[in-house]
Amino acid sequence: MQEITIHEQTAGGRLDKAVLKYLDKAPSSFVYKMLRKKNIVLNDKKAAGNEILKDGDRICLYLADETIAKFRHEEKNGLLPGGHDDASHDLRSMILFEDEQIIALNKPAGMLSQRAESKDPSLNDLLTGYLDRTDLFTPGISNRLDRNTSGIILAGKNPAAVRELNRAILSRDVKKLYDCITAGNMPGDSSVEGFLIKDHDHNKVRILRSKTEGAYYIRTDYHVVSRSDHCSMLKVDLITGRSHQIRAHLASEGYPIIGDRKYGDSHINRYYEKKYGLKDQLLHAGTVSFHGMGQILSYLNGVTINAPLPEVFKKIMKGEQLCLPGDPED
């Protein structure tokens, strides 16, 4: 028999999800069978599994130690430590905002948001090392950026914050604006529409002008911040959030993002790599603002988080005579 006491960090999640997290090798059918047979109980009472856990709740597992060990990964026996020195050191320089509920990080270009393979380092791994984690809850990011896109990543620090953050991102109560530099002299602000279809075999999308089976409607709004003869600095509002939408949509309009090796112009990319040492695409998730947040994150309504432009942006803006509003003229 084992007893697990719920603390503030792990409160707010469902009982069944917590048990499945603890017995992470157990099939869900086993967990629900044990709930029905009262071999797993909550506060000494039979539970269905959909109960929301509160601070101070007790989960009792009336199972043999051998059974519990069988359904748990070896490294998860006991509470997992958090706040590792290496992760803390690496992550602190990326923190834009942090409180008891959420954390906002400025991901550098070249880093994965989440690992693609077991040996890949990722921002999510750094986060789980930096924050305390337990057998019942592991912090994780709520939005992702492509490896070669920099900018703001959000994460909840407890189950209730994670749920509300995920809901708000899905319903666009979290508004995200992107900075990018494209090839070409963009004539002015615009709102462009189209249909996006994904080629899963090549991890690439195509933009179509008319509705086709399997294609999704997309809309991308952009504001021209500055432009020169050969390139334009844009602030992009992703009205519909589809995979690779900004990169593919702007490229289909004739203004590919500089440095984009999938949808961009290879000749233009070579010029910027040779002149400025550019290795990644000039796309940056620079601004996040909160509206319509509910529950424990309602205090964030009206809050805006900004991530400073990467140095390579500033270097290219200066070299290509792009300037932000308020910058002194040379």
Legacy VTK file of the C-alpha trace (Angstrom):
# vtk DataFile Version 3.0
C-alpha trace
ASCII
DATASET POLYDATA
POINTS 330 float
0.000 0.000 0.000
1.188 3.496 -0.830
-0.322 6.853 0.084
0.162 10.046 -1.933
-0.686 13.417 -0.435
-1.687 16.186 -2.830
0.048 19.519 -2.403
-0.625 22.911 -4.010
1.640 22.193 -6.957
-0.247 19.049 -7.982
-3.757 20.228 -7.039
-6.256 21.037 -9.770
-5.821 17.934 -11.899
-8.112 14.920 -12.235
-7.621 11.895 -10.033
-7.381 9.417 -12.925
-4.791 11.556 -14.744
-2.735 11.808 -11.557
-2.766 8.050 -10.993
-1.878 7.366 -14.632
0.996 9.793 -14.257
2.183 8.004 -11.126
1.740 4.525 -12.613
3.023 5.661 -15.971
3.452 2.135 -17.402
-0.006 0.944 -16.371
-2.793 0.669 -18.971
-5.767 2.909 -18.261
-8.010 -0.169 -18.099
-6.034 -1.390 -15.070
-6.330 1.954 -13.264
-10.101 2.171 -13.815
-10.540 -1.444 -12.716
-8.652 -0.687 -9.484
-10.847 2.380 -8.919
-14.002 0.283 -9.352
-12.689 -2.370 -6.939
-11.672 0.307 -4.389
-8.027 -0.707 -4.606
-7.399 2.947 -5.443
-9.358 5.391 -3.266
-9.481 9.118 -2.611
-9.663 10.288 1.012
-10.612 6.744 2.049
-13.662 6.772 -0.244
-14.477 5.089 -3.530
-13.766 7.388 -6.493
-14.705 7.402 -10.164
-11.528 9.048 -11.386
-12.966 12.347 -12.608
-12.645 14.055 -9.218
-10.573 17.264 -9.184
-7.764 17.000 -6.668
-7.403 19.596 -3.903
-4.548 20.536 -1.621
-4.454 17.996 1.216
-6.269 15.174 -0.613
-4.927 11.658 -0.072
-4.723 8.970 -2.748
-4.307 5.481 -1.353
-3.065 2.650 -3.602
-3.989 -0.692 -2.030
-1.650 -2.572 -4.353
1.323 -4.819 -3.764
4.702 -3.103 -3.856
5.671 -5.429 -6.722
2.634 -4.297 -8.727
3.406 -0.617 -8.183
7.052 -1.154 -9.142
5.967 -3.037 -12.279
3.886 -0.104 -13.500
6.441 2.628 -12.821
9.612 3.569 -14.669
12.609 2.981 -12.450
13.733 6.619 -12.477
10.300 7.682 -11.236
10.448 5.773 -7.964
10.227 8.465 -5.313
9.769 12.178 -5.893
11.700 13.496 -8.831
14.037 16.373 -8.029
13.647 19.783 -9.634
15.778 22.874 -9.944
18.899 21.196 -11.372
21.834 23.624 -11.462
22.609 23.179 -15.159
19.003 23.664 -16.257
18.545 26.612 -13.900
21.642 28.307 -15.252
20.653 27.829 -18.895
17.037 28.801 -18.429
17.377 31.902 -16.247
18.703 33.986 -19.133
15.545 33.158 -21.139
12.958 34.134 -18.496
10.761 37.077 -19.523
8.047 36.677 -16.868
7.523 34.308 -13.965
5.128 34.083 -11.037
3.530 31.284 -9.024
1.259 30.220 -11.917
3.097 30.631 -15.238
6.473 31.244 -16.805
7.262 32.945 -20.156
10.552 32.128 -21.877
12.421 33.630 -24.818
13.457 30.612 -26.909
16.543 31.161 -29.047
16.522 30.137 -32.696
18.076 26.721 -33.222
16.588 25.165 -30.074
13.733 22.664 -30.228
10.585 23.496 -28.273
10.065 19.793 -27.565
12.390 16.922 -28.335
11.784 15.100 -31.607
13.936 12.121 -30.609
14.997 10.826 -27.209
18.504 12.335 -27.414
17.433 15.771 -28.668
17.837 18.603 -26.117
14.849 20.929 -25.934
13.452 23.921 -24.095
10.845 21.651 -22.523
13.613 19.546 -20.970
15.285 22.645 -19.527
11.943 23.751 -18.128
11.252 20.461 -16.355
14.722 20.608 -14.845
14.313 24.212 -13.712
10.876 23.855 -12.126
9.955 21.471 -9.332
8.268 18.356 -10.632
6.665 15.461 -8.843
5.380 12.004 -9.624
1.933 13.494 -10.282
2.830 16.575 -12.322
5.579 17.477 -14.775
5.569 21.052 -16.115
5.432 21.387 -19.876
5.202 24.124 -22.487
1.790 25.226 -23.787
2.816 26.493 -27.231
5.535 25.487 -29.648
7.769 27.299 -32.109
9.716 25.816 -35.004
13.349 25.029 -34.211
14.596 28.006 -36.260
11.993 30.473 -34.926
12.828 32.460 -31.797
10.521 34.055 -29.257
7.987 33.575 -26.506
7.088 30.157 -25.106
4.509 29.902 -22.291
4.147 27.208 -19.636
1.915 26.608 -16.628
3.428 25.670 -13.276
0.504 23.583 -11.954
-2.331 21.558 -13.551
-4.975 24.293 -13.247
-2.691 26.901 -14.821
-1.778 24.501 -17.636
-5.439 23.810 -18.438
-6.400 27.494 -18.496
-3.348 28.468 -20.523
-4.013 25.729 -23.085
-7.677 26.730 -23.320
-6.825 30.397 -23.761
-4.254 29.719 -26.487
-6.711 27.513 -28.377
-9.497 30.111 -28.154
-7.111 33.016 -28.947
-7.539 34.674 -25.569
-3.753 34.752 -25.745
-2.835 37.029 -28.644
0.543 36.487 -30.298
2.352 38.873 -32.646
5.418 37.936 -34.669
8.309 40.014 -36.013
9.898 39.032 -39.302
12.059 40.368 -42.092
11.082 39.363 -45.601
12.700 39.717 -48.970
11.165 42.425 -51.183
9.725 45.883 -50.680
6.284 45.269 -49.160
3.947 48.002 -50.447
1.795 48.324 -47.318
-0.302 46.679 -44.617
-2.568 43.858 -45.701
-4.746 40.930 -44.641
-4.224 37.887 -46.843
-6.388 34.787 -46.999
-5.980 31.371 -48.522
-6.130 27.647 -47.862
-3.322 25.559 -46.397
-2.766 21.884 -47.072
-0.018 19.840 -45.420
2.296 17.310 -47.011
2.974 15.091 -44.000
5.587 13.009 -45.828
7.831 16.046 -46.360
6.714 18.138 -43.342
5.820 20.984 -45.658
2.654 22.918 -46.522
1.234 24.467 -49.680
-0.932 27.573 -49.931
-3.910 27.399 -52.282
-6.188 30.181 -53.545
-9.380 28.125 -53.444
-10.902 25.551 -51.119
-9.679 22.000 -51.711
-10.423 18.795 -49.845
-8.089 18.489 -46.882
-7.109 22.165 -46.930
-7.731 24.593 -44.052
-8.776 28.232 -44.337
-6.061 30.624 -43.177
-5.756 34.359 -42.653
-2.567 36.298 -41.969
-2.572 40.023 -41.125
0.604 42.059 -41.255
1.738 45.616 -40.623
4.775 47.039 -42.437
7.027 48.478 -39.747
9.863 49.500 -42.055
11.098 48.746 -45.541
14.050 49.342 -47.827
14.690 48.621 -51.480
15.278 44.929 -50.901
13.554 43.875 -47.685
10.716 44.664 -45.269
10.273 44.470 -41.499
6.784 43.212 -40.574
4.639 42.749 -37.479
2.425 39.721 -38.174
-0.853 38.765 -36.502
-1.574 35.074 -37.006
-5.374 35.098 -37.189
-5.548 31.352 -37.819
-2.743 29.301 -36.312
-1.730 26.585 -38.749
1.612 24.818 -39.087
4.186 26.944 -40.978
1.425 29.432 -41.825
3.401 32.677 -41.660
6.390 31.295 -43.539
4.408 29.633 -46.324
1.782 32.366 -46.652
4.250 35.226 -47.018
6.333 33.179 -49.460
3.236 32.498 -51.567
2.649 36.267 -51.742
6.165 36.778 -53.096
7.783 37.931 -49.833
9.633 34.944 -48.319
11.109 35.260 -44.863
14.856 35.765 -45.099
16.790 32.723 -43.883
13.876 30.314 -44.339
15.397 27.246 -45.957
12.088 25.495 -46.514
9.929 28.202 -48.105
12.480 30.935 -48.772
14.744 31.922 -51.676
18.080 30.067 -51.560
19.953 32.799 -53.484
18.735 35.501 -51.093
19.485 33.300 -48.083
23.081 32.767 -49.244
23.566 36.534 -49.548
22.454 37.143 -45.949
24.420 34.177 -44.629
27.601 35.406 -46.293
27.144 39.067 -45.342
25.708 38.691 -41.825
26.389 35.089 -40.825
22.635 34.361 -40.751
21.918 30.735 -39.840
18.194 30.841 -38.972
15.033 32.366 -40.376
14.207 35.934 -39.347
10.955 35.058 -37.589
10.471 35.957 -33.918
7.423 35.507 -31.655
7.910 38.902 -30.060
4.686 39.803 -28.236
2.085 37.966 -26.176
-0.940 39.677 -24.591
-3.667 38.183 -22.418
-7.407 38.843 -22.806
-10.391 36.878 -21.497
-8.350 34.746 -19.135
-10.439 32.967 -16.522
-10.053 31.075 -13.283
-6.676 31.417 -11.581
-5.124 33.349 -14.507
-7.682 36.184 -14.648
-5.105 38.540 -13.101
-3.166 38.343 -16.391
-5.894 40.134 -18.366
-4.385 43.262 -19.894
-0.803 42.033 -19.376
1.589 42.136 -22.345
4.924 40.307 -22.503
7.574 41.345 -25.019
10.676 39.445 -26.114
13.538 41.625 -27.395
14.646 41.137 -30.980
17.623 38.800 -31.423
20.922 40.502 -32.168
21.019 39.161 -35.728
17.749 41.028 -36.427
19.298 44.270 -35.228
22.462 43.663 -37.227
20.544 43.091 -40.454
18.144 45.976 -39.798
21.101 48.333 -39.442
22.916 46.934 -42.458
19.816 47.000 -44.685
18.643 50.416 -43.426
15.511 49.194 -41.723
14.504 51.171 -38.655
11.826 50.821 -35.983
9.491 53.729 -35.115
11.309 56.059 -32.741
14.798 55.005 -33.861
17.054 57.950 -34.729
17.700 58.444 -38.407
21.325 58.097 -39.579
LINES 1 331
330 0 1 2 3 4 5 6 7 8 9 10 11 12 13 14 15 16 17 18 19 20 21 22 23 24 25 26 27 28 29 30 31 32 33 34 35 36 37 38 39 40 41 42 43 44 45 46 47 48 49 50 51 52 53 54 55 56 57 58 59 60 61 62 63 64 65 66 67 68 69 70 71 72 73 74 75 76 77 78 79 80 81 82 83 84 85 86 87 88 89 90 91 92 93 94 95 96 97 98 99 100 101 102 103 104 105 106 107 108 109 110 111 112 113 114 115 116 117 118 119 120 121 122 123 124 125 126 127 128 129 130 131 132 133 134 135 136 137 138 139 140 141 142 143 144 145 146 147 148 149 150 151 152 153 154 155 156 157 158 159 160 161 162 163 164 165 166 167 168 169 170 171 172 173 174 175 176 177 178 179 180 181 182 183 184 185 186 187 188 189 190 191 192 193 194 195 196 197 198 199 200 201 202 203 204 205 206 207 208 209 210 211 212 213 214 215 216 217 218 219 220 221 222 223 224 225 226 227 228 229 230 231 232 233 234 235 236 237 238 239 240 241 242 243 244 245 246 247 248 249 250 251 252 253 254 255 256 257 258 259 260 261 262 263 264 265 266 267 268 269 270 271 272 273 274 275 276 277 278 279 280 281 282 283 284 285 286 287 288 289 290 291 292 293 294 295 296 297 298 299 300 301 302 303 304 305 306 307 308 309 310 311 312 313 314 315 316 317 318 319 320 321 322 323 324 325 326 327 328 329
